[in-house]
Amino acid sequence: MSQEHETLGYIHSVETFGLVDGPGVRYVLFLQGCAMRCRYCHNPETWAFTKDKAQTPQEAFAAAYRYRNYWRNNGGLTISGGEPLLQLDFVTEVFRLAHAKGIHTALDTSGQPFAPDNRDWMARFDALLANTSLVILDLKEFDSEKHRELTGHGNGNILAMARYLEAKGVPAEQIVVEQKSTSTEENLLFAKELLAQRGIGADEPMAVVTNAFHCYRARCYARLVGFEQVSSIPASIGLNSVMPCYMREVFAVLYYWVFKSSQSSWISPLVGLL
């Protein structure tokens, strides 16, 4: 029996019309299993490796390919999780099938399983890259100790993965790391500086991609730091995270109203929630 038939992938869920997981309209395959325990993960239900829903690469690709008419010329297939690199061989085979059909493929990963000292793993990773159009590397925190506090793991190998991708041909000027912020306000302020360095003014339309529960406050802070035309693109959130995340956000919004927004504009935030 060949390797491709022996390989199974363990699926958590799918999103057939994803808009925030790569360019265009995406079919997003969320895999089971993740070693990190991010404090504000919006998909904590994907952490467990339950192995209760298995597919071959051929089955997974066939299910995605049914939606190809939605992709047109700029969409495609994204594999996320959980952590897709925990199922490296499965992802590689699905992407190989997709590339054979000329489909854009995106790997959405935290990079935590990256093993630069493991020759066999790196050879398998290179095989994946050969069939990957885009790598979305999600660096949770630049400082390694803060990263460990936030996720339970350091980020040395994740930064090594970023360097490896650059060495494999990703231009350095296309890797923009905003590493100074410790809050939403600082994140947007420093992002504004980075955009200005690239000739993009605060008066141009911009969108904040964030968790659904955080969209309102993110827009508030974006306007506070000077962005004039702000919209938001919500990312999905697991059902078992809805209540704690929204409860936390209520207090964060109250803090914004009391300490950040001007006393003369209390009506505006209230209207914005309607």
C-alpha positions in Angstrom: 0.0 0.0 0.0 1.4 3.4 -1.0 2.2 6.1 1.5 -0.6 8.4 0.2 -3.2 5.8 1.0 -1.7 5.1 4.5 -1.8 8.8 5.5 -4.9 10.0 7.4 -5.8 13.4 8.5 -7.9 14.1 11.6 -10.3 16.9 10.9 -12.0 19.2 13.4 -14.2 21.3 11.1 -14.4 23.1 7.8 -15.3 26.6 6.6 -16.5 26.6 3.0 -16.6 30.4 2.5 -13.7 31.8 4.5 -12.7 35.4 3.9 -9.9 36.0 6.5 -7.6 33.0 6.0 -5.7 34.0 2.9 -6.5 35.8 -0.4 -10.0 35.6 -1.9 -12.6 33.2 -0.9 -11.1 30.1 0.8 -12.1 26.6 1.7 -10.6 26.4 5.2 -9.8 23.0 6.7 -9.3 23.1 10.5 -7.3 20.1 11.8 -7.3 18.6 15.2 -4.5 19.0 17.8 -2.3 21.8 19.1 0.4 21.8 21.7 0.1 25.5 22.5 -2.4 26.8 25.1 -2.8 30.4 24.1 -4.7 32.3 26.8 -7.1 33.9 24.3 -7.3 31.2 21.6 -10.5 31.5 19.7 -10.5 27.8 18.6 -9.6 26.0 21.9 -11.9 23.2 20.9 -9.3 22.2 18.3 -6.6 21.5 20.9 -7.6 17.9 21.5 -6.3 15.2 19.2 -9.5 13.1 19.4 -9.0 11.3 16.1 -12.7 10.8 15.8 -13.0 12.2 12.3 -10.5 10.9 9.8 -10.1 11.5 6.1 -7.6 10.5 3.5 -5.9 13.3 1.6 -8.0 12.3 -1.5 -11.2 12.6 0.5 -10.3 15.9 2.0 -9.3 17.4 -1.3 -12.4 16.1 -3.1 -14.6 17.8 -0.5 -12.8 21.1 -1.0 -12.7 20.9 -4.8 -16.5 20.9 -4.9 -16.3 24.6 -4.0 -13.8 25.6 -6.7 -16.3 27.8 -8.5 -16.3 30.2 -5.6 -12.6 30.6 -5.7 -12.4 32.1 -9.2 -8.9 33.5 -9.8 -7.8 34.6 -6.4 -9.2 32.1 -3.8 -8.2 28.6 -2.9 -7.6 26.2 0.0 -6.3 27.0 3.4 -5.3 24.4 6.1 -5.3 25.7 9.6 -6.2 24.3 13.0 -5.3 23.5 15.7 -1.8 23.2 14.4 -1.5 21.8 10.8 2.2 21.0 11.1 1.3 18.3 13.6 -0.2 16.5 10.6 2.6 17.4 8.2 2.4 14.5 5.8 -1.4 14.8 5.4 -1.2 18.5 4.7 1.6 17.9 2.2 -0.5 15.3 0.2 -3.6 17.5 0.2 -1.6 20.5 -1.1 0.1 18.3 -3.7 -3.3 17.3 -5.0 -4.4 21.0 -5.0 -1.2 22.2 -6.8 -1.7 19.6 -9.5 -5.0 21.4 -10.2 -3.4 24.8 -10.1 -5.1 25.8 -6.8 -3.6 28.4 -4.5 -2.7 26.8 -1.1 -2.2 28.5 2.2 -0.7 27.1 5.4 -1.9 28.9 8.5 0.5 27.8 11.3 1.9 29.0 14.7 5.2 27.3 13.7 5.4 25.6 17.1 6.3 22.1 15.7 9.1 23.4 13.5 12.1 21.2 14.2 15.2 22.6 12.5 17.6 20.0 14.1 15.5 17.0 12.8 16.8 16.2 9.3 13.9 13.9 8.5 11.3 16.4 9.7 12.9 19.2 7.7 13.0 17.1 4.5 9.2 16.5 4.9 8.7 20.2 5.6 10.5 21.1 2.4 8.2 18.7 0.5 5.3 20.7 2.0 6.8 24.0 1.0 7.1 22.8 -2.5 3.4 22.6 -2.7 2.5 25.7 -0.6 1.6 29.0 -2.2 1.5 31.0 1.0 2.6 30.6 4.6 0.7 32.5 7.2 3.1 32.4 10.2 1.2 33.5 13.3 3.8 34.8 15.8 1.9 35.3 19.1 4.5 37.4 20.8 8.1 38.5 19.9 9.6 38.2 23.3 10.3 34.5 24.1 9.5 34.7 27.8 6.2 36.6 27.2 5.5 34.1 24.5 5.9 31.3 27.0 3.6 33.0 29.5 1.0 33.5 26.8 1.1 30.1 25.1 3.1 27.7 27.3 6.0 27.5 24.8 9.0 29.6 23.9 9.3 31.0 20.4 12.9 30.2 19.5 12.0 27.5 16.9 9.2 29.7 15.6 11.6 32.6 14.9 13.9 30.0 13.3 11.1 29.0 11.0 10.6 32.7 9.9 14.3 32.9 9.2 14.2 29.6 7.3 11.3 30.8 5.1 13.3 33.9 4.3 16.2 31.8 3.3 13.9 29.8 1.1 13.1 32.9 -0.9 10.5 35.0 0.9 11.8 38.6 0.5 12.8 40.2 3.8 10.9 43.4 2.9 7.7 41.3 2.8 8.2 40.2 6.4 6.8 42.9 8.7 7.0 42.2 12.4 5.3 44.7 14.8 7.1 43.6 18.0 6.7 46.6 20.4 3.1 46.5 21.4 1.6 45.1 24.6 -2.0 46.3 24.1 -4.5 46.9 21.3 -3.8 50.6 21.4 -0.1 50.2 21.1 -0.5 47.6 18.4 -2.5 49.9 16.2 -0.2 52.9 17.0 2.9 51.1 15.9 1.1 49.5 12.9 0.3 53.1 11.9 4.0 53.9 12.0 4.9 50.9 9.9 2.2 51.8 7.3 3.5 55.4 7.2 7.0 54.1 6.4 5.5 52.4 3.4 3.6 55.5 2.2 0.2 54.5 3.5 -1.6 57.3 5.3 -4.0 57.1 8.2 -6.6 58.8 6.0 -6.8 55.7 3.7 -9.4 52.9 4.2 -8.1 50.2 6.5 -9.6 47.1 8.1 -8.7 45.4 11.4 -8.8 41.6 11.3 -9.5 40.3 14.8 -11.7 38.0 16.8 -15.4 38.7 16.4 -15.8 39.7 20.1 -13.0 42.3 19.7 -14.1 44.1 16.6 -15.9 47.0 18.2 -13.1 47.9 20.6 -10.5 47.5 17.9 -12.3 50.0 15.7 -12.6 52.4 18.7 -8.8 52.3 19.3 -8.1 52.6 15.6 -10.0 55.8 15.5 -8.3 56.9 18.7 -4.8 56.6 17.2 -5.8 58.5 14.1 -7.1 56.1 11.5 -10.0 57.9 9.7 -11.7 55.1 7.7 -11.9 52.0 9.8 -13.8 48.7 9.3 -13.3 45.3 10.9 -13.2 41.7 9.6 -14.3 39.2 12.3 -12.6 35.9 12.7 -14.7 33.0 14.0 -14.7 32.0 17.6 -15.3 28.6 19.1 -18.7 28.1 20.8 -17.2 27.2 24.1 -15.2 30.4 24.1 -18.0 32.8 23.4 -19.1 33.5 27.0 -15.7 34.0 28.6 -14.4 36.1 25.7 -17.4 38.4 25.6 -17.5 38.8 29.4 -13.8 39.8 29.3 -14.5 42.2 26.4 -17.4 43.9 28.3 -14.9 45.1 31.0 -12.4 46.1 28.4 -15.0 48.2 26.6 -16.0 49.8 29.9 -12.3 50.7 30.5 -12.1 52.3 27.1 -15.3 54.4 27.6 -14.1 55.6 31.0 -10.4 56.2 30.5 -9.9 56.6 26.7 -12.9 58.1 25.0 -13.7 61.8 25.6 -16.5 62.5 28.1 -18.4 64.4 25.3 -18.6 61.2 23.2 -20.3 58.7 25.5 -23.4 58.6 23.2 -21.3 57.5 20.2 -20.0 54.2 21.6 -23.5 53.3 22.8 -24.8 53.9 19.3 -22.0 51.9 17.8 -23.2 48.8 19.7 -26.7 49.0 18.3 
